[in-house]
Amino acid sequence: MTRLLFREDAYAQSCDATVKSVSERGIELDQTVFYATAGGQTGDIGILKTASGTVLPVATTVKDRETGRILHIIADDHPLPAVGDAITAELDWDNRHKLMRFHTCLHLLCAVIEGDVTGGNIAAHKARLDFNLPDIALDKDEITEKLNELIARDADVYDGEISIAELKANPELVRTMSVQPPMDGNSIRTVTIEGIDFQPCGGTHVRKTGEIGPVSVAKIEKKGRQNRRINIVFAQ
């Protein structure tokens, strides 16, 4: 399987790699810095550069449903490399960094809102979480203030891991009702925001909450009888 370099260092912006397979579904590499769409976080975009200098735009990155392989989807009308070719994979870093900031912010939102998460999405221009909150009135300004207070703490954010047995003994750690955290062998990756939040997560995050920058709650929507959708944007 592809070595997922973003799990070792979410700030790695490029890597050298070898093409493992090429199909109409996408290009598989032996290692990559590109995050594939999962857990509500949008797949990375960027470019693949061949040894001859050909630039292949990566429109998105996905995980193949049948094989679990990470596939880099090349924009239409571009020639594809051959298996065994050496390439350099380069992220659109501005786009990725926004995803990291938003993803970390949604962890803070989980600390602010008490309720099970029923859905979510993270794009570069906005992010949102849906909560199972049938009888609670939510205030945009109050949530915005609480989020920015947590961001201003500049708390450390770091990865860890727990065993599957530990997760089964503490199922409340999983806030999402419909998505299970990624499992690698017998362990599950966790993300800790010091003094604020701890939960299993396979996404990419910033190192300190201060790096998120000011945010605001753009809109709160009622989605069905119980679901409440909280939309977050950057304030600047």
C-alpha positions as a printed Julia matrix, in Angstrom:
236×3 Matrix{Float64}:
   0.0    0.0     0.0
   1.01   3.63   -0.47
   3.11   5.15    2.31
   1.05   8.05    3.69
   3.62  10.72    4.37
   1.01  13.24    5.55
   0.47  11.04    8.61
   4.15  11.32    9.46
   4.31  15.07    8.76
   1.2   17.05    7.78
   3.48  19.96    6.8
   5.38  18.01    4.11
   4.54  19.8     0.87
   6.21  17.54   -1.69
   7.87  14.17   -2.11
   9.62  12.05   -4.71
   7.68   8.93   -5.65
   7.4    6.06   -8.1
   4.27   5.28  -10.1
   2.83   1.94   -8.94
  -0.25   1.74  -11.17
  -2.12   3.78  -13.75
  -5.76   3.35  -14.69
  -8.78   5.37  -15.76
  -9.54   5.71  -12.04
  -6.26   7.47  -11.23
  -2.54   7.2   -10.5
  -1.23   5.21   -7.53
   2.18   6.11   -6.07
   4.47   4.22   -3.71
   4.3    7.18   -1.31
   2.46  10.49   -1.24
   1.9   13.74    0.66
  -1.63  13.98   -0.81
  -4.55  13.3     1.54
  -7.41  11.34    0.01
 -11.01  12.43    0.62
 -12.12  10.9     3.93
 -13.83  11.81    7.17
 -15.42  14.84    5.55
 -12.08  16.37    4.54
 -11.72  17.16    0.83
  -8.94  15.38   -1.06
  -5.77  17.33   -1.83
  -5.02  19.05   -5.11
  -1.67  19.96   -6.65
   0.61  18.62   -9.37
   2.68  15.6   -10.33
   5.93  16.38  -12.18
   7.61  13.77  -14.35
  11.37  13.48  -14.78
  11.01  15.02  -18.25
   9.33  18.1   -16.77
   5.73  17.29  -17.74
   3.28  18.76  -15.23
   0.11  16.79  -14.44
  -2.57  18.71  -12.48
  -4.12  16.66   -9.69
  -7.82  17.58   -9.6
  -8.46  15.61   -6.39
  -7.22  12.61   -4.42
  -9.48   9.7    -3.47
  -9.41   6.27   -1.92
 -10.57   3.49   -4.25
 -13.66   1.88   -2.72
 -12.76  -1.59   -3.94
  -9.05  -1.74   -3.13
  -8.47   1.03   -0.59
  -5.63   2.39   -2.73
  -4.87   6.12   -2.8
  -5.52   7.47   -6.31
  -4.43  10.83   -7.69
  -7.02  11.97  -10.22
  -5.46  13.83  -13.15
  -7.36  16.61  -14.87
  -8.73  15.75  -18.32
  -6.63  15.9   -21.51
  -3.25  15.29  -19.88
  -0.94  12.4   -20.81
  -0.45   9.85  -18.05
   2.91   8.48  -16.83
   3.9    4.82  -17.04
   4.25   2.35  -14.2
   7.75   2.68  -12.73
   8.18   6.34  -13.71
   9.77   8.65  -11.17
   7.71  11.71  -10.33
   7.57  14.54   -7.8
   4.26  15.1    -6.04
   3.65  18.73   -4.99
   0.68  19.92   -2.95
  -1.25  23.11   -3.51
  -0.07  24.15   -0.08
  -2.37  27.15    0.36
  -5.36  24.87   -0.23
  -4.05  22.12    2.09
  -3.19  24.54    4.88
  -6.74  25.92    4.87
  -8.07  22.36    5.16
  -5.75  21.74    8.12
  -6.86  24.94    9.85
 -10.54  24.15    9.33
 -10.18  20.53   10.41
  -8.51  21.56   13.64
 -11.2   24.18   14.19
 -13.92  21.54   13.88
 -12.29  19.68   16.76
 -12.67  22.87   18.79
 -16.3   23.05   17.71
 -16.77  19.55   19.12
 -15.45  20.86   22.43
 -17.89  23.79   22.35
 -21.02  21.87   21.31
 -22.24  18.92   23.36
 -23.9   16.57   20.93
 -23.19  13.66   18.6
 -21.84  14.61   15.17
 -24.11  13.37   12.38
 -22.1   14.69    9.43
 -19.51  17.17    8.28
 -17.52  18.61    5.42
 -14.22  20.46    5.15
 -13.41  22.54    2.06
 -10.84  25.28    1.61
 -13.42  28.09    1.82
 -15.66  26.81    4.61
 -16.33  23.89    6.93
 -19.34  22.57    8.79
 -20.48  20.0    11.28
 -23.98  18.63   11.79
 -25.04  17.82   15.34
 -27.85  15.78   16.82
 -29.41  18.63   18.83
 -33.21  18.39   18.74
 -34.09  20.81   21.56
 -31.21  23.26   21.87
 -31.17  26.86   20.67
 -27.8   27.83   19.21
 -26.4   31.35   19.08
 -23.94  32.25   16.29
 -22.18  35.01   18.19
 -21.77  32.94   21.34
 -20.27  29.99   19.45
 -17.98  32.32   17.48
 -16.72  33.88   20.71
 -16.05  30.51   22.33
 -14.2   29.2    19.26
 -11.96  32.24   19.06
 -11.2   32.0    22.77
  -9.99  28.42   22.26
  -8.01  29.41   19.17
  -6.33  32.23   21.12
  -5.03  29.75   23.71
  -2.52  28.62   21.05
  -2.8   25.11   22.46
  -0.55  22.32   21.18
  -2.06  19.86   18.7
  -0.44  16.45   18.34
  -1.02  12.9    17.14
  -1.07   9.72   19.16
  -2.61   6.28   19.01
  -4.76   3.91   21.01
  -5.52   0.25   20.54
  -8.77  -1.05   19.11
  -9.41  -2.62   22.51
  -9.04   0.77   24.19
 -11.5    2.32   21.76
 -14.03  -0.45   22.32
 -13.71   0.16   26.06
 -14.26   3.9    25.52
 -16.73   4.21   22.6
 -17.68   7.74   23.66
 -14.36   8.94   22.22
 -15.89   8.7    18.74
 -18.09  11.76   18.26
 -19.24  10.88   14.75
 -22.33   8.71   14.48
 -21.86   7.6    10.86
 -18.06   7.54   10.31
 -15.59   5.32   12.12
 -11.97   6.42   12.59
  -9.3    4.87   10.32
  -7.7    1.75   11.75
  -4.12   0.73   10.92
  -3.55  -2.81   12.05
  -4.24  -2.95   15.78
  -4.01   0.79   16.44
  -6.13   3.87   15.84
  -4.7    7.33   15.25
  -5.77  10.0    17.73
  -5.51  13.8    17.82
  -5.07  15.72   21.06
  -5.63  19.44   21.44
  -3.98  20.08   24.77
  -6.53  20.72   27.48
  -9.41  20.98   24.99
 -10.16  17.88   22.92
  -9.1   14.28   22.37
 -10.6   11.96   19.78
  -9.7    9.43   17.07
  -9.11  11.13   13.71
  -7.28  10.42   10.46
  -7.23  13.95    9.04
  -4.54  16.63    8.84
  -4.2   19.34   11.49
  -2.11  22.37   12.4
   0.42  22.21   15.25
  -1.06  25.0    17.39
  -4.62  26.3    17.61
  -3.37  29.87   17.1
  -2.44  28.89   13.55
  -6.14  28.54   12.7
  -6.67  32.3    12.87
  -9.94  34.1    13.65
 -13.13  32.34   12.56
 -16.83  33.07   12.62
 -20.04  31.06   12.5
 -21.5   32.05    9.14
 -24.81  30.26    9.5
 -26.71  27.77   11.63
 -29.21  25.65    9.73
 -31.94  23.27   10.8
 -31.56  20.05    8.82
 -34.49  17.87    9.76
 -36.12  17.46   13.16
 -32.91  16.85   15.09
 -29.95  17.95   12.97
 -28.39  21.37   13.38
 -25.69  22.42   10.89
 -23.02  24.89   12.04
 -21.07  26.53    9.2
 -17.63  28.0     9.9
 -15.61  30.46    7.79
 -12.35  32.31    8.3
 -12.92  35.82    9.62
 -10.0   37.19    7.6
